[in-house]
Amino acid sequence: MTSYVLLIECKTDVNLRTKGREFLIKKGIYAYVGSCGRSCSKRIIRHLNKNKNTYHWHIDYLTTVCEPMGVFVIKHVKEKELASLLSKSNACVEKFGSSDDKDVRSHLFIIGDLRELYLTICDKSGER
C-alpha cells in the first residue's frame, strides 16, 4: 500500500459544502492524508487538477477552492497509520475524509510548522 500527504494552502476562510457535510476551512496550510494503489499518479493528478467533472471525496471539493502546494508519497505506510501519527501533533478539521477510519477524527490536518511535518513524514517513511 502507498500513502500520500497532499499539502494545500487556503488563502482565505472557506465554507466548504460537500454532498453530506459542511466544513469551515480557515485560512492556512493543511495536510490531507490519503492512499493509492497502483494508480497513485492518477489519484494525485486528480487532486492537483482544479477542474473536475465529478466529486468522489471531500478532498475533491477542497482542491477546487484552495491551492495544492505539493505531495509526499510514502510507500509501505498505511493511510490510517499516517493519519494517526499526524493526529498526535496537529489540529484537524473534524470528520474530513475519514468516514472509513474510525480510529482518528479526520484525515485533514492544520499545519503550523512545515518543517516539523516534513521531519515526521521522513521519520515514518525511513527516508531521513
C-alpha atoms as a printed R data frame, in Angstrom:
    type eleno elety resid chain resno       x      y       z
1   ATOM     1    CA   MET     A     1   0.000  0.000   0.000
2   ATOM     2    CA   THR     A     2   1.127  3.526  -0.786
3   ATOM     3    CA   SER     A     3   0.009  6.589   1.139
4   ATOM     4    CA   TYR     A     4   0.382 10.252   0.386
5   ATOM     5    CA   VAL     A     5   0.188 13.599   2.120
6   ATOM     6    CA   LEU     A     6  -1.199 16.400  -0.027
7   ATOM     7    CA   LEU     A     7  -0.259 19.905   1.118
8   ATOM     8    CA   ILE     A     8  -2.915 22.538   0.483
9   ATOM     9    CA   GLU     A     9  -2.986 26.260   1.139
10  ATOM    10    CA   CYS     A    10  -6.244 28.082   1.686
11  ATOM    11    CA   LYS     A    11  -5.615 31.797   1.213
12  ATOM    12    CA   THR     A    12  -8.943 32.800   2.766
13  ATOM    13    CA   ASP     A    13 -11.535 31.206   5.041
14  ATOM    14    CA   VAL     A    14 -13.863 28.901   3.092
15  ATOM    15    CA   ASN     A    15 -17.284 27.426   3.884
16  ATOM    16    CA   LEU     A    16 -16.957 24.125   2.070
17  ATOM    17    CA   ARG     A    17 -20.076 22.148   1.197
18  ATOM    18    CA   THR     A    18 -19.760 18.522   0.181
19  ATOM    19    CA   LYS     A    19 -22.577 16.083  -0.563
20  ATOM    20    CA   GLY     A    20 -23.239 15.318   3.070
21  ATOM    21    CA   ARG     A    21 -21.439 17.902   5.184
22  ATOM    22    CA   GLU     A    22 -20.349 21.472   5.571
23  ATOM    23    CA   PHE     A    23 -16.878 22.387   6.808
24  ATOM    24    CA   LEU     A    24 -15.368 25.707   7.852
25  ATOM    25    CA   ILE     A    25 -11.845 25.728   6.478
26  ATOM    26    CA   LYS     A    26  -9.844 28.609   7.913
27  ATOM    27    CA   LYS     A    27  -7.039 30.381   6.087
28  ATOM    28    CA   GLY     A    28  -3.843 28.345   6.426
29  ATOM    29    CA   ILE     A    29  -1.883 25.299   5.331
30  ATOM    30    CA   TYR     A    30  -3.346 21.809   5.535
31  ATOM    31    CA   ALA     A    31  -2.130 18.255   5.070
32  ATOM    32    CA   TYR     A    32  -4.555 15.693   3.692
33  ATOM    33    CA   VAL     A    33  -3.706 12.022   4.176
34  ATOM    34    CA   GLY     A    34  -4.852  9.543   1.554
35  ATOM    35    CA   SER     A    35  -3.912  6.246  -0.012
36  ATOM    36    CA   CYS     A    36  -3.497  4.983  -3.518
37  ATOM    37    CA   GLY     A    37  -2.777  1.665  -5.095
38  ATOM    38    CA   ARG     A    38  -1.270  1.105  -8.490
39  ATOM    39    CA   SER     A    39  -2.814  4.270  -9.895
40  ATOM    40    CA   CYS     A    40  -1.158  6.599  -7.399
41  ATOM    41    CA   SER     A    41  -0.072  9.107 -10.019
42  ATOM    42    CA   LYS     A    42  -3.627  9.314 -11.408
43  ATOM    43    CA   ARG     A    43  -5.061  9.922  -7.936
44  ATOM    44    CA   ILE     A    44  -2.551 12.684  -7.208
45  ATOM    45    CA   ILE     A    45  -3.019 14.314 -10.619
46  ATOM    46    CA   ARG     A    46  -6.761 14.341  -9.930
47  ATOM    47    CA   HIS     A    47  -6.174 16.149  -6.635
48  ATOM    48    CA   LEU     A    48  -3.889 18.714  -8.267
49  ATOM    49    CA   ASN     A    49  -6.412 19.436 -11.035
50  ATOM    50    CA   LYS     A    50  -8.906 22.197 -10.163
51  ATOM    51    CA   ASN     A    51 -11.295 21.211 -12.971
52  ATOM    52    CA   LYS     A    52 -13.211 18.091 -12.003
53  ATOM    53    CA   ASN     A    53 -16.283 16.651 -13.692
54  ATOM    54    CA   THR     A    54 -17.242 14.544 -10.687
55  ATOM    55    CA   TYR     A    55 -16.646 14.770  -6.963
56  ATOM    56    CA   HIS     A    56 -15.932 11.468  -5.194
57  ATOM    57    CA   TRP     A    57 -14.162 12.537  -1.997
58  ATOM    58    CA   HIS     A    58 -14.120 15.516   0.381
59  ATOM    59    CA   ILE     A    59 -10.693 16.446  -0.951
60  ATOM    60    CA   ASP     A    60 -12.182 16.912  -4.449
61  ATOM    61    CA   TYR     A    61 -14.199 19.829  -3.107
62  ATOM    62    CA   LEU     A    62 -11.308 21.357  -1.188
63  ATOM    63    CA   THR     A    63  -8.813 21.310  -4.053
64  ATOM    64    CA   THR     A    64 -11.182 23.316  -6.250
65  ATOM    65    CA   VAL     A    65 -11.197 26.279  -3.831
66  ATOM    66    CA   CYS     A    66  -7.746 26.048  -2.210
67  ATOM    67    CA   GLU     A    67  -4.292 25.660  -3.767
68  ATOM    68    CA   PRO     A    68  -2.430 22.348  -3.755
69  ATOM    69    CA   MET     A    69   1.217 23.015  -2.843
70  ATOM    70    CA   GLY     A    70   2.855 19.611  -3.163
71  ATOM    71    CA   VAL     A    71   2.670 15.934  -2.333
72  ATOM    72    CA   PHE     A    72   4.679 13.470  -0.260
73  ATOM    73    CA   VAL     A    73   4.324  9.868  -1.457
74  ATOM    74    CA   ILE     A    74   5.124  7.281   1.207
75  ATOM    75    CA   LYS     A    75   5.430  3.612   0.327
76  ATOM    76    CA   HIS     A    76   4.814  0.832   2.841
77  ATOM    77    CA   VAL     A    77   2.999  3.084   5.327
78  ATOM    78    CA   LYS     A    78  -0.756  2.664   5.660
79  ATOM    79    CA   GLU     A    79  -3.031  5.690   5.347
80  ATOM    80    CA   LYS     A    80  -4.624  5.042   8.744
81  ATOM    81    CA   GLU     A    81  -1.221  4.760  10.407
82  ATOM    82    CA   LEU     A    82  -0.077  8.050   8.883
83  ATOM    83    CA   ALA     A    83  -3.311  9.841   9.843
84  ATOM    84    CA   SER     A    84  -2.976  8.541  13.388
85  ATOM    85    CA   LEU     A    85   0.594  9.833  13.569
86  ATOM    86    CA   LEU     A    86  -0.354 13.311  12.305
87  ATOM    87    CA   SER     A    87  -3.335 13.471  14.663
88  ATOM    88    CA   LYS     A    88  -0.963 13.317  17.648
89  ATOM    89    CA   SER     A    89   0.701 16.647  16.900
90  ATOM    90    CA   ASN     A    90  -1.729 18.577  14.670
91  ATOM    91    CA   ALA     A    91  -5.220 20.004  14.998
92  ATOM    92    CA   CYS     A    92  -7.688 18.729  12.436
93  ATOM    93    CA   VAL     A    93 -10.870 19.507  10.549
94  ATOM    94    CA   GLU     A    94 -13.304 17.105  12.230
95  ATOM    95    CA   LYS     A    95 -14.663 14.237  10.085
96  ATOM    96    CA   PHE     A    96 -12.962 15.392   6.888
97  ATOM    97    CA   GLY     A    97 -12.044 12.482   4.640
98  ATOM    98    CA   SER     A    98 -12.149  9.890   7.405
99  ATOM    99    CA   SER     A    99 -15.520  8.187   7.035
100 ATOM   100    CA   ASP     A   100 -13.818  4.800   6.614
101 ATOM   101    CA   ASP     A   101 -11.388  5.334   9.517
102 ATOM   102    CA   LYS     A   102 -12.985  5.177  12.964
103 ATOM   103    CA   ASP     A   103  -9.636  5.420  14.791
104 ATOM   104    CA   VAL     A   104  -8.986  9.106  14.016
105 ATOM   105    CA   ARG     A   105 -11.219 12.176  13.877
106 ATOM   106    CA   SER     A   106 -10.020 13.355  10.469
107 ATOM   107    CA   HIS     A   107  -7.635 12.948   7.562
108 ATOM   108    CA   LEU     A   108  -7.209 16.732   7.115
109 ATOM   109    CA   PHE     A   109  -4.744 18.373   9.462
110 ATOM   110    CA   ILE     A   110  -3.938 22.019  10.152
111 ATOM   111    CA   ILE     A   111  -0.201 22.543   9.739
112 ATOM   112    CA   GLY     A   112   1.596 25.173  11.771
113 ATOM   113    CA   ASP     A   113   5.160 24.085  11.015
114 ATOM   114    CA   LEU     A   114   6.009 22.631   7.592
115 ATOM   115    CA   ARG     A   115   9.476 21.599   8.731
116 ATOM   116    CA   GLU     A   116   8.016 19.553  11.576
117 ATOM   117    CA   LEU     A   117   5.574 17.883   9.184
118 ATOM   118    CA   TYR     A   118   8.416 17.042   6.808
119 ATOM   119    CA   LEU     A   119  10.522 15.539   9.622
120 ATOM   120    CA   THR     A   120   7.560 13.499  10.891
121 ATOM   121    CA   ILE     A   121   6.893 12.071   7.429
122 ATOM   122    CA   CYS     A   122  10.570 11.340   6.810
123 ATOM   123    CA   ASP     A   123  10.922  9.596  10.172
124 ATOM   124    CA   LYS     A   124   7.891  7.412   9.446
125 ATOM   125    CA   SER     A   125   8.993  6.531   5.923
126 ATOM   126    CA   GLY     A   126  12.602  5.883   6.947
127 ATOM   127    CA   GLU     A   127  13.848  8.414   4.420
128 ATOM   128    CA   ARG     A   128  15.648 10.820   6.714
